[in-house]
Amino acid sequence: MKTSDITIVFQGVFKPYVTRDHEAFARNIALTRKVLPGARAILSTWEGADAGPRPHVDKIVYSPDPGPLAPLKLTDTKPNNCNRQLRTSHAGLAAVDTPYAIKMRTDCRLDHAGFLDFAAEQKKRDGGRERLLACSFFTLDPTMFERLPYHLSDWFHFGLTDTLCQYWSAPPMALDAARHYEALAHLPDATLFERHFRAAFAVEQHLCLPFAAGRGYACPRFLNDATPAVLRDHARFMADETMLLDPWQIGLAFDKYQWVGGSRFQRLNNLMHLDWLALQPSPLAMQEDPKGLRRMLEERLREKAVMRAAFRRSRPLHSLLFDPGTKGRHARNAARLITRFL
């Protein structure tokens, strides 16, 4: 694949200056283009946005703002921008005329293009078949702490342009769906984290479910529908349709979420590249160090099994363990000591 076969779609808010939060949108675009010389670039943002001097892109796509929805979670105050993200992503991808596309946010950048090497190797293993490449953060593992099947990260997507256009063609989230759990109670077996949701589905699920359903996979009927049939097809979807890479494998730098990589909780809560490999029918095939990889896979599976069981058995203590206050901190420290022993 030539880099000239790729168009990078930078989607979201754009400001020509460095903001008070040190977000440098123009810098993100310029640095990413250096990593992919020859690739085209499109900025997809809002009508009325100040693009300043032409920000290192070949085209700017402006879309009307559909406005925000009620906060995604009952514990949150930030607006749910699902429909905003959908509109600008779809409009930007519709303007692509190269066979491959990248969809990424304006508030992140690429420091290298390692994802191309991983994708090329996987394409050989697959006999030429193309996949949708996505980031492990936040692709949730529905067998862990948040049982949200098809929660595929929307941070970074790479693949055939037609595939990305299909993925980002989900219908807008309806107003009643955005407020679903204001009127209805969560199921009795919902975990503490699942009870936080106001919307019927997480944004990532809302985007992914039509795509997966259109390919014949069994999809959840509600937010945390983790029945055996759904989990079985979710695993099959991840194994067959996607490739999950960790941000450092992709080359993705996301300063706002840099803390995620150091969070043991998030490394367990998400499907990391190792977890994705474990879903493959032959995870050791064509690997440079199959014995070493086998040991890593076995250790990862054991770690997840231990933490899954610990989370389930500690349920009466969840409100304390995950309390951000002082009491919660003491409880978490005690839990860390126990899990290290396990």
C-alpha positions as CSV (number, residue, x, y, z in Angstrom):
1,M,0.0,0.0,0.0
2,K,1.2,3.5,-0.9
3,T,0.6,6.4,1.5
4,S,-0.9,8.2,-1.5
5,D,-3.7,5.6,-1.3
6,I,-4.7,7.0,2.1
7,T,-6.7,10.0,3.2
8,I,-6.6,11.2,6.8
9,V,-9.9,12.6,8.0
10,F,-9.4,14.9,11.1
11,Q,-12.8,15.2,12.7
12,G,-14.1,17.5,15.3
13,V,-13.5,21.0,16.8
14,F,-10.7,23.1,15.3
15,K,-9.2,26.3,16.6
16,P,-6.2,27.9,14.9
17,Y,-4.5,28.8,18.2
18,V,-3.2,26.7,21.1
19,T,-6.0,26.6,23.7
20,R,-5.9,27.1,27.5
21,D,-5.9,23.3,27.8
22,H,-2.8,23.3,25.5
23,E,-4.7,21.7,22.6
24,A,-2.9,22.5,19.4
25,F,-5.1,21.3,16.6
26,A,-3.0,22.7,13.7
27,R,0.1,21.1,15.2
28,N,-1.7,17.7,15.4
29,I,-2.5,17.9,11.7
30,A,1.0,19.0,10.7
31,L,2.8,16.4,12.7
32,T,0.5,13.6,11.5
33,R,1.1,14.6,7.8
34,K,4.8,14.3,8.3
35,V,4.4,10.8,9.5
36,L,2.4,9.9,6.4
37,P,4.0,11.8,3.5
38,G,2.0,11.6,0.3
39,A,-1.3,11.0,2.2
40,R,-4.1,13.4,1.6
41,A,-5.8,15.2,4.5
42,I,-9.3,16.5,5.2
43,L,-10.5,18.6,8.1
44,S,-14.2,18.0,8.9
45,T,-15.5,20.5,11.3
46,W,-18.4,22.9,12.0
47,E,-19.9,25.7,10.0
48,G,-18.5,29.0,11.4
49,A,-15.3,27.4,12.7
50,D,-12.2,29.6,12.4
51,A,-9.7,27.5,10.4
52,G,-7.2,30.4,10.3
53,P,-4.5,30.1,7.7
54,R,-5.1,26.8,5.7
55,P,-4.2,24.2,8.4
56,H,-2.1,21.8,6.3
57,V,-5.1,20.0,4.7
58,D,-6.2,19.5,1.2
59,K,-9.9,20.1,1.9
60,I,-12.1,21.5,4.7
61,V,-15.7,20.1,5.0
62,Y,-18.1,22.2,7.1
63,S,-21.2,20.7,8.6
64,P,-24.2,22.3,10.4
65,D,-24.1,21.6,14.1
66,P,-26.9,19.2,15.2
67,G,-26.4,20.2,18.8
68,P,-25.6,18.2,21.9
69,L,-27.7,15.6,23.7
70,A,-28.2,15.1,27.5
71,P,-25.0,13.9,29.2
72,L,-24.3,10.3,28.5
73,K,-24.1,9.3,32.1
74,L,-26.3,10.2,35.1
75,T,-23.1,11.1,37.0
76,D,-21.8,13.4,34.2
77,T,-22.3,17.0,33.2
78,K,-20.6,17.0,29.8
79,P,-22.9,16.9,26.8
80,N,-23.3,13.8,24.8
81,N,-21.8,14.7,21.4
82,C,-22.7,11.5,19.6
83,N,-24.7,13.1,16.8
84,R,-22.0,15.8,16.3
85,Q,-19.3,13.2,16.0
86,L,-21.5,11.2,13.6
87,R,-22.2,14.1,11.3
88,T,-18.7,15.4,10.9
89,S,-17.2,11.9,10.6
90,H,-19.7,10.9,7.9
91,A,-19.3,14.2,6.0
92,G,-15.5,13.9,6.1
93,L,-15.4,10.3,4.9
94,A,-17.9,11.1,2.2
95,A,-15.3,13.5,0.7
96,V,-12.6,10.9,0.5
97,D,-11.6,9.6,-3.0
98,T,-8.7,7.3,-2.1
99,P,-9.2,3.5,-1.5
100,Y,-8.1,3.8,2.2
101,A,-9.0,6.2,4.9
102,I,-8.1,7.1,8.5
103,K,-10.7,8.6,10.8
104,M,-9.2,10.4,13.8
105,R,-10.0,13.2,16.1
106,T,-8.6,16.7,15.8
107,D,-7.3,16.6,19.4
108,C,-4.9,13.7,18.8
109,R,-2.0,13.0,16.4
110,L,0.2,10.3,15.0
111,D,3.8,10.1,16.1
112,H,4.6,7.2,13.8
113,A,2.6,4.9,11.4
114,G,3.3,1.5,12.9
115,F,-0.3,0.6,12.3
116,L,0.5,0.2,8.6
117,D,3.1,-2.5,9.3
118,F,0.7,-4.4,11.6
119,A,-2.1,-4.1,9.1
120,A,0.1,-5.4,6.3
121,E,1.3,-8.4,8.3
122,Q,-2.3,-9.3,9.3
123,K,-3.5,-8.9,5.7
124,K,-0.9,-11.6,4.7
125,R,-2.2,-13.9,7.5
126,D,-5.8,-13.3,6.2
127,G,-4.9,-14.1,2.6
128,G,-5.6,-10.5,1.4
129,R,-8.8,-9.9,3.4
130,E,-9.2,-6.3,4.8
131,R,-10.1,-5.5,8.4
132,L,-11.3,-2.4,10.3
133,L,-8.3,-1.4,12.5
134,A,-9.2,0.3,15.8
135,C,-7.6,1.3,19.1
136,S,-7.7,-0.9,22.2
137,F,-8.6,2.2,24.4
138,F,-11.6,2.3,24.8
139,T,-12.7,-1.0,23.3
140,L,-14.4,-2.5,26.3
141,D,-14.1,-6.1,27.3
142,P,-17.8,-7.1,28.0
143,T,-16.7,-9.9,30.3
144,M,-15.1,-7.5,32.8
145,F,-16.3,-4.4,34.7
146,E,-18.5,-2.8,32.1
147,R,-20.5,-5.4,30.2
148,L,-21.1,-3.4,27.1
149,P,-20.7,-5.6,24.0
150,Y,-19.7,-3.9,20.7
151,H,-18.1,-1.0,22.5
152,L,-15.5,-0.5,19.8
153,S,-13.2,2.5,20.3
154,D,-13.9,5.5,18.1
155,W,-10.5,7.2,18.7
156,F,-8.8,5.9,15.5
157,H,-10.1,3.9,12.6
158,F,-8.2,2.7,9.5
159,G,-9.3,0.5,6.6
160,L,-11.0,0.6,3.3
161,T,-12.8,3.9,2.7
162,D,-16.1,2.0,1.9
163,T,-15.8,0.1,5.2
164,L,-15.3,3.3,7.3
165,C,-18.2,5.0,5.4
166,Q,-20.5,2.1,6.3
167,Y,-19.3,2.2,9.9
168,W,-20.0,5.9,10.3
169,S,-23.5,5.7,8.7
170,A,-25.3,4.9,11.9
171,P,-28.6,6.8,12.4
172,P,-28.5,9.8,14.8
173,M,-29.2,9.0,18.5
174,A,-32.8,9.9,19.2
175,L,-33.6,12.3,22.1
176,D,-35.5,9.6,24.0
177,A,-32.7,7.1,23.6
178,A,-30.3,9.7,25.0
179,R,-32.5,9.9,28.2
180,H,-33.5,6.2,28.3
181,Y,-32.5,5.5,31.9
182,E,-34.1,8.6,33.3
183,A,-37.4,6.9,32.8
184,L,-36.5,3.3,33.1
185,A,-34.5,1.5,35.9
186,H,-31.4,-0.4,35.2
187,L,-31.6,-4.2,35.5
188,P,-31.1,-5.5,39.1
189,D,-27.8,-7.3,38.1
190,A,-26.3,-4.1,36.5
191,T,-22.8,-3.3,37.9
192,L,-22.0,0.1,39.5
193,F,-20.5,1.4,36.3
194,E,-23.4,0.2,34.1
195,R,-25.9,2.0,36.5
196,H,-24.2,5.3,35.6
197,F,-25.5,5.4,32.1
198,R,-28.4,7.6,31.1
199,A,-28.5,6.7,27.4
200,A,-29.9,3.4,26.1
201,F,-26.4,2.6,24.7
202,A,-23.0,4.0,25.0
203,V,-21.9,6.2,22.0
204,E,-19.5,3.5,20.8
205,Q,-22.2,0.9,20.9
206,H,-24.6,3.2,19.0
207,L,-22.0,3.5,16.3
208,C,-21.0,-0.1,16.1
209,L,-24.3,-2.0,16.5
210,P,-25.8,-1.2,13.0
211,F,-22.5,-2.1,11.4
212,A,-22.3,-5.5,13.3
213,A,-26.0,-6.3,12.8
214,G,-25.6,-5.6,9.1
215,R,-23.0,-8.4,9.0
216,G,-25.2,-10.9,10.7
217,Y,-23.9,-10.8,14.3
218,A,-26.2,-11.2,17.3
219,C,-26.4,-7.8,19.0
220,P,-27.5,-6.7,22.5
221,R,-31.1,-5.7,23.0
222,F,-30.0,-3.3,25.8
223,L,-26.9,-1.6,27.2
224,N,-25.5,-4.5,29.2
225,D,-27.0,-7.5,27.4
226,A,-24.2,-10.0,28.0
227,T,-26.1,-13.2,27.2
228,P,-24.0,-16.1,25.9
229,A,-25.2,-15.7,22.3
230,V,-24.3,-12.0,22.3
231,L,-20.9,-12.5,23.9
232,R,-20.2,-15.4,21.5
233,D,-20.9,-13.2,18.4
234,H,-19.2,-10.2,19.9
235,A,-16.0,-12.3,20.2
236,R,-16.4,-13.5,16.7
237,F,-17.0,-10.0,15.4
238,M,-13.8,-8.7,17.1
239,A,-11.8,-11.7,15.9
240,D,-13.0,-11.7,12.3
241,E,-13.9,-8.1,11.4
242,T,-11.4,-6.0,13.4
243,M,-7.8,-5.6,14.3
244,L,-7.1,-4.1,17.7
245,L,-3.8,-2.3,18.4
246,D,-2.6,-0.5,21.5
247,P,-2.0,3.3,21.0
248,W,1.8,2.9,21.0
249,Q,1.5,0.2,18.3
250,I,-0.7,2.5,16.1
251,G,1.5,5.5,16.8
252,L,-1.4,7.4,18.3
253,A,-0.7,10.2,20.7
254,F,-3.7,11.4,22.7
255,D,-2.4,13.8,25.3
256,K,-5.8,14.3,27.0
257,Y,-6.0,10.5,27.7
258,Q,-2.4,9.8,28.4
259,W,-3.3,8.6,31.9
260,V,-5.2,5.6,30.5
261,G,-2.0,3.8,29.5
262,G,-0.9,3.8,33.2
263,S,-4.2,2.7,34.6
264,R,-4.2,-1.0,35.5
265,F,-8.0,-0.8,35.8
266,Q,-8.3,0.4,32.2
267,R,-5.8,-2.2,30.9
268,L,-8.1,-4.9,32.4
269,N,-11.4,-3.2,31.4
270,N,-10.4,-2.9,27.8
271,L,-9.6,-5.4,25.1
272,M,-5.9,-4.9,24.5
273,H,-3.9,-6.2,21.5
274,L,-3.1,-9.3,23.5
275,D,-6.7,-10.0,24.2
276,W,-7.5,-9.6,20.6
277,L,-4.8,-12.0,19.7
278,A,-6.3,-14.5,22.1
279,L,-9.5,-14.4,20.2
280,Q,-7.8,-15.5,17.0
281,P,-8.1,-19.2,16.0
282,S,-4.3,-19.4,15.5
283,P,-2.8,-16.5,17.6
284,L,0.7,-17.9,17.3
285,A,0.7,-18.2,13.5
286,M,3.5,-16.3,11.7
287,Q,4.7,-14.7,15.0
288,E,8.4,-14.0,15.6
289,D,8.4,-15.5,19.1
290,P,5.6,-17.9,19.5
291,K,6.8,-19.4,22.8
292,G,7.2,-15.9,24.3
293,L,3.8,-14.9,23.0
294,R,2.2,-18.1,24.4
295,R,3.5,-17.2,27.9
296,M,2.2,-13.7,27.6
297,L,-1.2,-14.9,26.5
298,E,-1.5,-17.4,29.3
299,E,-0.5,-14.8,31.9
300,R,-3.0,-12.3,30.5
301,L,-5.8,-14.8,30.5
302,R,-5.0,-15.8,34.1
303,E,-4.8,-12.2,35.2
304,K,-8.2,-11.4,33.7
305,A,-9.8,-14.5,35.2
306,V,-8.6,-13.6,38.7
307,M,-9.8,-10.0,38.4
308,R,-13.1,-11.0,36.9
309,A,-13.8,-13.3,39.8
310,A,-12.6,-10.7,42.4
311,F,-14.8,-8.1,40.9
312,R,-17.8,-10.4,41.0
313,R,-17.3,-11.4,44.6
314,S,-16.5,-7.9,45.9
315,R,-19.8,-6.5,44.6
316,P,-21.2,-5.5,48.0
317,L,-18.1,-3.3,48.4
318,H,-18.1,-1.6,45.0
319,S,-19.6,1.7,46.2
320,L,-16.7,2.0,48.6
321,L,-13.9,0.5,46.3
322,F,-14.8,2.9,43.5
323,D,-15.5,5.9,45.7
324,P,-13.1,8.7,44.6
325,G,-13.0,10.0,48.2
326,T,-10.6,9.2,51.1
327,K,-12.5,6.1,52.2
328,G,-12.4,4.7,48.7
329,R,-8.7,5.4,48.4
330,H,-8.0,3.3,51.5
331,A,-10.2,0.5,50.3
332,R,-8.5,0.5,46.9
333,N,-5.1,0.3,48.5
334,A,-6.2,-2.8,50.5
335,A,-7.6,-4.3,47.3
336,R,-4.3,-3.7,45.4
337,L,-2.4,-5.6,48.1
338,I,-4.8,-8.5,47.9
339,T,-4.7,-8.7,44.1
340,R,-0.9,-8.6,44.1
341,F,-0.9,-11.6,46.4
342,L,-3.3,-13.4,44.1
